[in-house]
Amino acid sequence: MPFDPTKLADWQIAAEAEKRMPTPEDWRGRLGLTKEELLPYGRIAKLDYRKIYERLMGRPDGKYIEITAINPTPLGEGKTTTTLGLIEGLAKRGKNVGGAIRQPSGGPSMNIKGTAAGGGNALLIPMTEFTMGLTGDIDAITNAHNLGMVALTARMQHEANYADEQLAKRGLTRLDIDPRRVEFRWVMDFCAQALRRIVIGLGGKNDGFLMESGFQITVSSELMAILSIARDLKDMRERIGKITVAYSRQGNPVTCEDLGVAGAMTAWMRSTINPTLACTIEFQPVLVHAGPFANIAIGQSSVIADLLGLKLWDYHVTESGFGADIGFEKFWNVKCRLSGLTPHVSVITATIRALKMHGGGPRVVPGRPLPPEYQKENLPLVEKGVSNLLHHIEVVKKSGIKPVVCLNRFHTDSDGEIALVRKYVEKAGARFAVGEHWRYGGDGALELADAVIEAAQEKNHFQFLYPMDMPLRKRVEVVAREVYGADGVSWSAEALERAKEFESDPKYLEYATMMVKTQYSLSHNPDWKGVPKGWTLPIRDILLFSGAKFLCPVAGDITLMPGTSSDPAFRRVDVDVETGEVRGLF
């Protein structure tokens, strides 16, 4: 220890580290858990959240550390790597530390980004289980969501085929569902662009209701949003019952409760309420709960995982998706509001590679070699691109938190480039640390750990960006101007109509505003790098998540079902048929 990540692939490092990984029984002793509180699942375990939290609720909370980033390249800038490296670094400093990260989706894992397990010596284990299903939470969400669609489409077929008295004999009343206003779609956890728009019910009257439908990726399901924010199983059950799956011809919402399927959906998801316990390759505990994609979902590790981690550890490190413009903004104005928790520190992950891209560097294309500009010193590109990082620093500072910038160092980064970034960061009033945790694990994260420990001692003045009594369109305007740097907001006719409808009903004031936009730019256009100027944010639709109580304005051309590239990761994944070991994950 540490392993040499320049010679070993991540899956090889994981395989070696897993030989000494603590067993569930070891963890029970290390974390001081009772036998009933730890639920073994092979070589990992789930934790009974309710039992542990009730026992520890009188214990003071630890320090709450959030990890975010700048707008990334399509390769990702190592936010999970930084999360795990910081946990390892704090442990090296003798701190009682753990964390919470999100479960990876099969979409990116089998596509261009690979697993969300970190990398090098800042890696989560067991890596194969983590990447390929873990304890089945995403599979449970897939089944529960699709059961809702089964209930909806079956009901539409039966109402089309039977008169009211025939429905009554079957214990049903006519919901009169409008096929043009079906809100639900099917889900699967892969990037399947061919399924974005489909037609179902082809054939005779016994083959379903003929209509247009489609698929979205599982982790964008409202059920994942509910898992991210639910406090317990009762809360989850109530929220699932309130999910709007469609509208009647009279304009009334049709919910999972109306379809009589909410209880069965919750039954599929009953085990998901408990976080899964995994660890770093240096054997610090990490909770895995909820899913990714802050561009189209909440993209946070769960409220439950954070509430639990803050009781179990003196330092709890939690992860938010993508850049501070979407991941941190949702953490700040949605998750913290719902949890009642106040963070002590936010760490902004950056790379020289991403700064060069924002400075006008050549396009970064997954699967192709990086252009020379990214592999040798280029101070002008870095200096021009640092504006993106400075923008994210200002976003975090608006919350009342003084951020720490972690430069996730690659071997191609020069000392001159790093010194240049440090100068700008410190001038902006933020702490700066070079992270070499990918190469050296906890020993490479000591500068970062020290900066976080120091920042966590300072009193901050946490505040939300907007009050909950602010109307929806005004909230979007504030986020667009204050977080994205837009000049204003434009609304499509459909989005404007829906916004006025929501604003006319006081109950929607308590709904969180969950923005949907690209992660690759501060704007809605993924090709606009750096800090775009002189632009307007176009809102084309508003999605309603009535169970999660989210209103989701959709900016620009973004889809809930990503596509698979021409050179996906699954081409390099295989199994050793003698040992059963999975190879090629990254």
C-alpha positions as CSV (number, residue, x, y, z in Angstrom):
1,M,0.0,0.0,0.0
2,P,-0.4,2.2,-1.9
3,F,-0.7,0.3,-5.1
4,D,0.8,1.6,-8.3
5,P,-2.1,2.9,-10.4
6,T,0.2,3.6,-13.3
7,K,0.7,-0.2,-13.7
8,L,-2.5,-1.7,-12.3
9,A,-6.0,-1.2,-13.5
10,D,-8.7,-0.2,-11.0
11,W,-10.3,-3.6,-11.0
12,Q,-6.8,-5.2,-10.3
13,I,-6.2,-2.8,-7.4
14,A,-9.7,-3.6,-6.1
15,A,-9.1,-7.3,-6.3
16,E,-5.9,-7.1,-4.2
17,A,-7.5,-4.8,-1.6
18,E,-10.6,-6.9,-1.3
19,K,-8.4,-9.8,0.0
20,R,-8.1,-7.9,3.3
21,M,-11.4,-6.2,3.3
22,P,-13.3,-6.2,6.6
23,T,-16.1,-8.7,6.9
24,P,-19.6,-7.6,8.0
25,E,-18.8,-9.0,11.4
26,D,-15.6,-6.9,11.5
27,W,-17.7,-3.8,10.7
28,R,-20.2,-4.6,13.4
29,G,-17.4,-4.4,16.0
30,R,-15.6,-1.4,14.4
31,L,-18.8,0.7,14.2
32,G,-20.2,-0.5,17.6
33,L,-23.4,-1.9,16.0
34,T,-25.7,-4.5,17.5
35,K,-26.4,-7.7,15.7
36,E,-29.9,-6.5,14.6
37,E,-28.5,-3.2,13.2
38,L,-26.2,-4.8,10.6
39,L,-27.8,-6.9,7.8
40,P,-25.1,-9.0,6.0
41,Y,-25.4,-9.3,2.3
42,G,-22.5,-11.5,1.1
43,R,-19.3,-9.6,1.8
44,I,-21.1,-6.3,2.3
45,A,-24.0,-5.3,4.4
46,K,-27.0,-3.0,4.7
47,L,-27.4,-0.9,7.9
48,D,-30.8,-0.8,9.6
49,Y,-31.1,3.0,9.5
50,R,-34.1,3.3,11.8
51,K,-32.7,1.2,14.6
52,I,-29.2,2.8,14.5
53,Y,-30.5,6.4,14.2
54,E,-33.0,5.9,17.1
55,R,-30.2,4.6,19.3
56,L,-27.8,7.4,18.4
57,M,-30.1,10.4,18.0
58,G,-28.9,11.9,21.2
59,R,-25.3,12.0,20.0
60,P,-24.0,15.3,18.6
61,D,-23.6,15.5,14.8
62,G,-20.1,15.4,13.3
63,K,-18.7,17.8,10.8
64,Y,-20.6,17.8,7.5
65,I,-18.4,18.0,4.4
66,E,-19.9,18.2,0.8
67,I,-18.0,17.4,-2.4
68,T,-18.8,19.2,-5.7
69,A,-16.8,20.2,-8.8
70,I,-16.5,22.6,-11.7
71,N,-18.2,21.8,-15.0
72,P,-16.5,18.6,-16.1
73,T,-15.2,17.2,-19.3
74,P,-17.1,14.1,-20.6
75,L,-14.4,12.0,-18.8
76,G,-15.3,13.3,-15.3
77,E,-12.8,15.1,-13.1
78,G,-12.6,12.7,-10.2
79,K,-15.3,13.9,-7.7
80,T,-15.8,10.4,-6.3
81,T,-12.1,9.9,-6.2
82,T,-11.7,13.1,-4.2
83,T,-14.5,12.1,-1.9
84,L,-12.8,8.8,-1.1
85,G,-9.3,10.4,-1.0
86,L,-10.5,12.9,1.5
87,I,-11.9,10.2,3.7
88,E,-8.6,8.4,3.5
89,G,-6.7,11.6,4.2
90,L,-8.8,12.5,7.2
91,A,-8.3,9.0,8.6
92,K,-4.5,9.4,8.2
93,R,-4.9,12.5,10.4
94,G,-6.5,10.3,13.1
95,K,-10.1,11.4,12.5
96,N,-13.1,9.2,12.9
97,V,-14.4,9.6,9.4
98,G,-16.8,8.0,6.9
99,G,-18.8,9.1,4.0
100,A,-21.7,8.6,1.6
101,I,-21.6,8.3,-2.1
102,R,-24.2,7.4,-4.8
103,Q,-24.7,4.1,-6.4
104,P,-23.5,4.0,-10.0
105,S,-26.0,3.5,-12.8
106,G,-25.5,0.8,-15.3
107,G,-25.8,3.4,-18.0
108,P,-22.5,5.2,-17.5
109,S,-20.8,2.1,-16.1
110,M,-21.3,0.2,-19.4
111,N,-20.9,3.3,-21.5
112,I,-18.2,6.0,-21.6
113,K,-17.6,7.1,-18.0
114,G,-17.2,3.7,-16.3
115,T,-18.0,3.0,-12.7
116,A,-18.4,5.7,-10.0
117,A,-16.1,3.8,-7.7
118,G,-13.3,6.5,-7.7
119,G,-10.0,5.3,-9.0
120,G,-6.4,4.4,-8.3
121,N,-5.7,4.4,-4.5
122,A,-8.9,6.4,-3.8
123,L,-11.2,3.5,-4.7
124,L,-14.4,1.9,-3.3
125,I,-14.5,-1.8,-2.7
126,P,-15.9,-4.3,-3.4
127,M,-15.7,-2.7,-6.8
128,T,-17.5,-5.4,-8.9
129,E,-20.5,-5.6,-6.5
130,F,-20.6,-1.8,-6.3
131,T,-20.6,-1.4,-10.1
132,M,-22.9,-4.2,-11.0
133,G,-26.1,-4.0,-8.8
134,L,-24.7,-3.9,-5.3
135,T,-27.6,-4.9,-3.0
136,G,-30.3,-4.4,-5.7
137,D,-31.6,-0.9,-4.9
138,I,-31.6,0.2,-8.6
139,D,-33.2,-3.1,-9.7
140,A,-35.9,-2.6,-7.0
141,I,-36.6,0.9,-8.3
142,T,-36.8,-0.5,-11.9
143,N,-39.3,-3.1,-10.9
144,A,-41.4,-0.8,-8.7
145,H,-41.5,1.9,-11.4
146,N,-42.4,-0.5,-14.2
147,L,-45.1,-2.1,-12.0
148,G,-46.6,1.4,-11.9
149,M,-46.6,1.5,-15.7
150,V,-48.1,-2.0,-15.8
151,A,-50.9,-0.8,-13.5
152,L,-51.5,2.3,-15.6
153,T,-51.5,0.6,-19.0
154,A,-53.6,-2.3,-17.8
155,R,-56.2,0.1,-16.4
156,M,-56.3,2.1,-19.7
157,Q,-56.9,-1.2,-21.6
158,H,-59.6,-2.3,-19.2
159,E,-61.4,1.0,-19.3
160,A,-61.3,1.0,-23.1
161,N,-62.7,-2.6,-23.2
162,Y,-65.4,-2.5,-20.5
163,A,-68.5,-0.5,-19.7
164,D,-68.8,1.2,-16.3
165,E,-71.0,-1.7,-14.9
166,Q,-68.4,-4.2,-16.0
167,L,-65.6,-2.3,-14.4
168,A,-67.7,-2.1,-11.2
169,K,-68.0,-5.9,-11.1
170,R,-64.2,-6.0,-11.1
171,G,-64.0,-3.5,-8.2
172,L,-62.9,-0.6,-10.5
173,T,-64.2,2.9,-11.1
174,R,-63.5,4.7,-14.3
175,L,-60.5,7.0,-14.0
176,D,-61.0,8.2,-17.7
177,I,-57.3,8.5,-18.2
178,D,-56.3,10.9,-21.1
179,P,-53.8,9.0,-23.3
180,R,-52.3,12.4,-24.4
181,R,-51.4,13.2,-20.8
182,V,-49.6,10.2,-19.5
183,E,-46.7,11.4,-17.4
184,F,-45.0,8.1,-16.6
185,R,-42.7,6.1,-18.9
186,W,-40.9,2.8,-18.6
187,V,-37.4,2.6,-17.2
188,M,-34.3,0.6,-17.6
189,D,-30.8,1.3,-16.2
190,F,-28.9,1.4,-19.4
191,C,-28.3,4.2,-22.0
192,A,-30.8,3.0,-24.7
193,Q,-31.5,5.8,-27.1
194,A,-33.6,3.5,-29.3
195,L,-36.2,3.3,-26.6
196,R,-36.7,7.0,-26.0
197,R,-39.9,7.0,-28.1
198,I,-41.9,3.8,-28.7
199,V,-45.4,2.7,-29.6
200,I,-47.1,0.1,-27.3
201,G,-50.3,-1.9,-27.5
202,L,-49.9,-3.0,-31.1
203,G,-52.2,-5.9,-31.9
204,G,-55.7,-6.6,-30.7
205,K,-57.8,-5.3,-27.8
206,N,-56.2,-7.9,-25.5
207,D,-52.7,-6.6,-26.3
208,G,-52.9,-3.4,-24.3
209,F,-53.9,0.2,-25.1
210,L,-52.4,1.5,-28.3
211,M,-50.4,4.7,-27.6
212,E,-47.0,6.4,-27.8
213,S,-44.7,5.7,-24.8
214,G,-41.0,5.6,-24.1
215,F,-38.2,4.8,-21.7
216,Q,-36.0,6.8,-19.4
217,I,-33.0,5.7,-17.4
218,T,-33.9,4.2,-14.0
219,V,-32.0,6.7,-11.9
220,S,-34.1,9.6,-13.3
221,S,-37.2,7.9,-12.0
222,E,-39.2,9.8,-9.4
223,L,-38.8,6.7,-7.2
224,M,-35.0,7.5,-7.0
225,A,-35.8,11.0,-6.0
226,I,-38.1,9.7,-3.3
227,L,-35.4,7.4,-2.0
228,S,-33.0,10.3,-1.9
229,I,-35.2,12.4,0.4
230,A,-37.4,9.9,2.3
231,R,-37.0,9.8,6.1
232,D,-38.3,6.3,6.6
233,L,-40.5,3.6,5.1
234,K,-43.7,5.4,6.1
235,D,-42.6,8.6,4.4
236,M,-41.6,6.6,1.3
237,R,-45.0,4.8,1.2
238,E,-46.9,8.1,1.4
239,R,-44.8,9.8,-1.3
240,I,-45.2,6.8,-3.7
241,G,-48.9,7.0,-3.3
242,K,-48.9,10.6,-4.4
243,I,-46.9,10.1,-7.6
244,T,-48.9,11.5,-10.6
245,V,-48.7,9.0,-13.4
246,A,-51.3,10.6,-15.7
247,Y,-54.2,13.0,-15.9
248,S,-57.9,12.3,-16.6
249,R,-59.7,13.8,-19.5
250,Q,-61.2,16.3,-17.0
251,G,-57.6,17.4,-16.0
252,N,-57.5,15.6,-12.6
253,P,-54.3,13.9,-11.5
254,V,-54.2,10.1,-11.5
255,T,-51.9,8.8,-8.8
256,C,-50.3,5.5,-7.9
257,E,-52.8,5.4,-5.0
258,D,-55.7,5.8,-7.5
259,L,-54.3,2.8,-9.4
260,G,-54.1,0.7,-6.3
261,V,-50.4,0.0,-6.9
262,A,-48.6,2.2,-4.4
263,G,-48.4,-0.5,-1.7
264,A,-47.0,-3.1,-4.1
265,M,-44.5,-0.5,-5.4
266,T,-43.3,0.2,-1.9
267,A,-43.1,-3.5,-1.2
268,W,-40.6,-3.8,-4.1
269,M,-38.6,-1.0,-2.6
270,R,-38.8,-1.9,1.1
271,S,-35.2,-2.9,1.4
272,T,-33.9,0.2,-0.4
273,I,-34.6,2.4,2.6
274,N,-31.4,1.0,4.3
275,P,-28.0,2.2,3.1
276,T,-25.3,-0.3,2.0
277,L,-22.0,-0.3,3.8
278,A,-18.9,-0.5,1.6
279,C,-15.4,0.9,2.2
280,T,-12.3,2.6,0.7
281,I,-9.3,0.5,-0.2
282,E,-7.8,1.8,3.0
283,F,-10.8,0.4,4.8
284,Q,-12.7,3.5,6.0
285,P,-16.5,3.0,6.0
286,V,-18.6,4.5,3.2
287,L,-22.4,4.4,2.9
288,V,-23.9,3.9,-0.6
289,H,-27.4,5.2,-1.0
290,A,-29.4,6.8,-3.9
291,G,-28.2,7.5,-7.4
292,P,-26.4,9.8,-9.8
293,F,-27.3,12.2,-12.6
294,A,-27.7,15.7,-11.1
295,N,-28.4,17.0,-14.6
296,I,-31.7,15.1,-14.8
297,A,-32.3,14.0,-11.2
298,I,-31.5,15.2,-7.6
299,G,-28.1,13.5,-7.9
300,Q,-27.3,13.4,-4.2
301,S,-26.4,10.7,-1.7
302,S,-29.5,10.3,0.4
303,V,-30.7,12.3,3.3
304,I,-30.9,9.0,5.3
305,A,-27.2,8.3,4.6
306,D,-26.1,11.8,5.8
307,L,-28.3,11.7,8.9
308,L,-26.8,8.3,9.8
309,G,-23.2,9.2,8.9
310,L,-23.3,12.4,11.0
311,K,-24.2,10.2,14.1
312,L,-21.6,7.5,13.3
313,W,-18.6,9.7,12.5
314,D,-16.9,12.9,13.6
315,Y,-16.4,13.8,10.0
316,H,-19.0,12.8,7.4
317,V,-18.1,13.4,3.7
318,T,-21.0,13.4,1.2
319,E,-21.1,13.6,-2.6
320,S,-23.2,15.8,-4.9
321,G,-23.4,15.2,-8.7
322,F,-21.5,17.2,-11.4
323,G,-20.6,20.9,-11.0
324,A,-21.6,23.4,-8.3
325,D,-24.1,24.9,-10.8
326,I,-26.4,21.8,-10.5
327,G,-25.1,19.3,-7.9
328,F,-24.2,21.8,-5.2
329,E,-27.2,24.1,-6.0
330,K,-29.6,21.1,-5.4
331,F,-27.6,20.1,-2.3
332,W,-27.8,23.7,-1.1
333,N,-31.4,24.7,-1.9
334,V,-33.2,21.3,-1.9
335,K,-31.4,18.7,0.1
336,C,-30.3,20.9,3.0
337,R,-33.8,22.3,3.2
338,L,-35.4,18.9,3.4
339,S,-32.8,17.4,5.8
340,G,-32.5,20.4,8.1
341,L,-28.7,19.9,8.0
342,T,-26.1,22.7,7.6
343,P,-22.8,21.8,5.9
344,H,-19.5,23.0,7.4
345,V,-17.3,22.8,4.2
346,S,-17.8,22.4,0.5
347,V,-14.9,21.0,-1.6
348,I,-14.8,22.0,-5.3
349,T,-13.0,19.4,-7.4
350,A,-11.1,20.7,-10.4
351,T,-8.5,19.5,-12.9
352,I,-6.0,21.2,-15.1
353,R,-7.6,19.2,-18.0
354,A,-11.0,20.7,-17.4
355,L,-9.6,24.2,-17.0
356,K,-7.8,23.9,-20.3
357,M,-11.1,22.8,-22.0
358,H,-12.9,25.8,-20.5
359,G,-10.0,28.0,-21.7
360,G,-10.7,27.0,-25.3
361,G,-8.8,23.7,-25.6
362,P,-9.7,21.1,-28.2
363,R,-12.8,19.0,-27.7
364,V,-12.4,16.1,-25.2
365,V,-13.8,12.9,-26.8
366,P,-14.2,9.7,-24.7
367,G,-12.4,6.8,-26.3
368,R,-9.9,9.0,-28.2
369,P,-6.4,10.1,-27.1
370,L,-6.3,13.5,-25.4
371,P,-5.0,16.2,-27.7
372,P,-1.4,17.4,-27.0
373,E,-2.7,20.6,-25.4
374,Y,-3.8,18.5,-22.4
375,Q,-0.6,16.6,-22.0
376,K,1.9,19.4,-21.8
377,E,2.2,22.7,-20.0
378,N,-0.1,25.4,-21.5
379,L,-0.4,28.3,-19.1
380,P,-2.5,30.6,-21.4
381,L,-5.2,27.9,-21.6
382,V,-5.3,27.3,-17.9
383,E,-5.4,31.0,-17.1
384,K,-8.3,31.6,-19.5
385,G,-10.2,28.5,-18.2
386,V,-9.8,29.3,-14.5
387,S,-12.8,31.7,-14.9
388,N,-15.0,28.6,-14.7
389,L,-13.5,27.6,-11.4
390,L,-13.8,31.1,-10.0
391,H,-17.5,31.2,-10.9
392,H,-18.1,28.0,-9.0
393,I,-16.2,29.4,-6.0
394,E,-18.6,32.4,-6.0
395,V,-21.6,30.1,-6.3
396,V,-20.6,28.2,-3.1
397,K,-19.7,31.5,-1.3
398,K,-23.3,32.7,-1.9
399,S,-24.5,29.9,0.4
400,G,-22.4,31.3,3.2
401,I,-19.8,28.6,3.0
402,K,-16.1,29.3,2.4
403,P,-15.0,26.6,-0.1
404,V,-11.9,24.5,-0.4
405,V,-10.7,23.8,-3.9
406,C,-9.1,20.5,-4.5
407,L,-7.0,20.2,-7.7
408,N,-7.1,16.6,-8.6
409,R,-3.6,16.2,-9.9
410,F,-2.8,14.2,-13.1
411,H,0.8,13.2,-13.9
412,T,0.7,15.6,-16.9
413,D,0.0,18.7,-14.8
414,S,3.1,20.9,-14.4
415,D,4.1,22.8,-11.2
416,G,3.7,26.0,-13.1
417,E,0.1,25.3,-14.0
418,I,-0.8,24.3,-10.4
419,A,0.9,27.4,-9.0
420,L,-1.1,29.5,-11.4
421,V,-4.4,28.0,-10.3
422,R,-3.4,28.3,-6.6
423,K,-2.8,32.0,-7.1
424,Y,-6.2,32.7,-8.6
425,V,-8.1,30.5,-6.0
426,E,-6.4,32.1,-3.0
427,K,-7.0,35.6,-4.4
428,A,-10.7,34.6,-4.7
429,G,-10.7,33.9,-0.9
430,A,-10.8,30.1,-1.0
431,R,-8.5,27.5,0.4
432,F,-6.5,25.5,-2.1
433,A,-5.1,22.0,-1.9
434,V,-3.4,19.7,-4.4
435,G,-4.9,16.2,-4.2
436,E,-2.7,13.2,-5.2
437,H,-4.9,10.6,-3.7
438,W,-5.3,8.7,-7.0
439,R,-1.6,7.9,-6.8
440,Y,-0.9,7.8,-3.1
441,G,-4.2,7.3,-1.3
442,G,-4.6,8.9,2.1
443,D,-1.0,10.1,2.1
444,G,-1.7,12.0,-1.1
445,A,-4.7,13.7,0.4
446,L,-3.1,15.2,3.6
447,E,-3.0,18.7,2.2
448,L,-6.6,18.5,1.4
449,A,-7.5,16.9,4.7
450,D,-5.7,19.7,6.6
451,A,-7.5,22.4,4.6
452,V,-10.9,20.8,5.3
453,I,-10.1,20.4,9.0
454,E,-9.2,24.0,9.2
455,A,-12.2,25.2,7.2
456,A,-14.5,23.1,9.3
457,Q,-13.5,25.0,12.5
458,E,-14.7,28.3,11.0
459,K,-18.2,29.5,11.6
460,N,-20.1,29.9,8.4
461,H,-23.3,31.8,7.6
462,F,-25.3,29.3,5.7
463,Q,-28.3,30.7,3.8
464,F,-30.6,29.6,1.0
465,L,-30.6,31.3,-2.4
466,Y,-34.4,32.0,-2.3
467,P,-37.3,31.7,0.2
468,M,-39.9,29.0,-0.3
469,D,-42.7,31.6,-0.7
470,M,-41.0,32.8,-3.9
471,P,-43.1,31.9,-7.1
472,L,-41.7,29.3,-9.4
473,R,-40.8,31.6,-12.3
474,K,-39.0,34.0,-10.0
475,R,-37.0,31.1,-8.4
476,V,-35.9,29.9,-11.9
477,E,-34.9,33.5,-12.7
478,V,-32.8,33.7,-9.5
479,V,-31.1,30.4,-10.2
480,A,-30.4,31.3,-13.8
481,R,-28.9,34.7,-12.9
482,E,-27.1,34.0,-9.6
483,V,-25.9,30.5,-10.3
484,Y,-25.6,30.1,-14.0
485,G,-24.8,33.7,-14.9
486,A,-27.6,34.1,-17.4
487,D,-29.1,37.4,-18.4
488,G,-32.6,36.0,-17.9
489,V,-35.0,33.2,-18.7
490,S,-37.3,32.5,-21.7
491,W,-40.3,30.2,-21.5
492,S,-41.8,28.0,-24.3
493,A,-45.6,28.4,-24.6
494,E,-46.1,25.0,-22.9
495,A,-43.7,25.7,-20.1
496,L,-45.2,29.1,-19.5
497,E,-48.7,27.6,-19.3
498,R,-47.6,25.0,-16.8
499,A,-45.7,27.5,-14.7
500,K,-48.8,29.7,-14.4
501,E,-50.9,26.7,-13.5
502,F,-48.5,25.7,-10.7
503,E,-48.2,29.3,-9.5
504,S,-52.0,29.6,-9.2
505,D,-52.2,26.7,-6.7
506,P,-50.6,27.6,-3.3
507,K,-49.8,24.0,-2.5
508,Y,-47.0,24.1,-5.1
509,L,-45.1,26.7,-3.1
510,E,-43.8,23.9,-0.9
511,Y,-42.5,22.0,-3.9
512,A,-38.7,22.1,-4.4
513,T,-37.4,23.6,-7.6
514,M,-35.3,20.9,-9.3
515,M,-33.5,22.3,-12.4
516,V,-32.8,20.0,-15.3
517,K,-29.9,21.0,-17.6
518,T,-26.6,20.0,-19.1
519,Q,-23.7,19.3,-16.7
520,Y,-21.0,20.3,-19.3
521,S,-21.6,24.1,-19.2
522,L,-22.9,26.8,-16.9
523,S,-25.5,27.4,-19.6
524,H,-28.0,25.1,-21.3
525,N,-25.7,24.6,-24.2
526,P,-23.0,21.9,-23.6
527,D,-20.7,23.5,-26.1
528,W,-20.5,26.9,-24.3
529,K,-17.5,26.5,-22.1
530,G,-15.8,28.8,-19.5
531,V,-18.3,31.5,-18.2
532,P,-20.7,32.3,-21.1
533,K,-21.9,35.9,-21.4
534,G,-24.9,37.5,-22.9
535,W,-27.3,34.5,-23.0
536,T,-30.8,33.6,-21.9
537,L,-31.8,30.3,-20.3
538,P,-34.6,28.6,-22.3
539,I,-37.2,26.6,-20.3
540,R,-39.1,24.2,-22.6
541,D,-41.1,22.1,-20.1
542,I,-41.8,21.6,-16.4
543,L,-41.9,18.0,-15.0
544,L,-44.1,17.3,-12.0
545,F,-42.9,14.9,-9.3
546,S,-45.9,15.1,-6.9
547,G,-44.6,12.3,-4.6
548,A,-41.2,13.8,-4.2
549,K,-42.8,17.3,-4.3
550,F,-40.5,18.6,-7.0
551,L,-41.2,20.9,-9.9
552,C,-38.5,20.3,-12.5
553,P,-38.0,23.0,-15.1
554,V,-36.2,21.6,-18.2
555,A,-33.6,23.8,-19.8
556,G,-32.5,23.3,-23.4
557,D,-32.2,20.0,-25.3
558,I,-31.8,17.4,-22.6
559,T,-33.2,13.9,-22.4
560,L,-34.0,11.5,-19.5
561,M,-32.6,8.6,-21.5
562,P,-28.9,9.1,-22.4
563,G,-27.4,7.3,-25.4
564,T,-24.7,4.7,-25.7
565,S,-21.5,5.7,-27.5
566,S,-19.8,3.9,-30.4
567,D,-17.0,2.7,-28.1
568,P,-18.8,1.8,-24.8
569,A,-17.1,0.4,-21.7
570,F,-18.9,-3.0,-22.0
571,R,-16.7,-3.9,-24.8
572,R,-13.8,-4.3,-22.3
573,V,-15.7,-6.1,-19.6
574,D,-15.5,-9.9,-19.3
575,V,-15.4,-12.7,-16.8
576,D,-12.6,-15.1,-15.9
577,V,-14.6,-18.4,-16.4
578,E,-12.3,-20.3,-14.1
579,T,-12.5,-17.9,-11.1
580,G,-15.7,-15.9,-11.9
581,E,-13.7,-12.7,-11.5
582,V,-15.0,-9.7,-13.4
583,R,-12.3,-7.9,-15.4
584,G,-12.1,-4.7,-17.3
585,L,-14.2,-2.4,-15.0
586,F,-12.8,1.1,-14.7
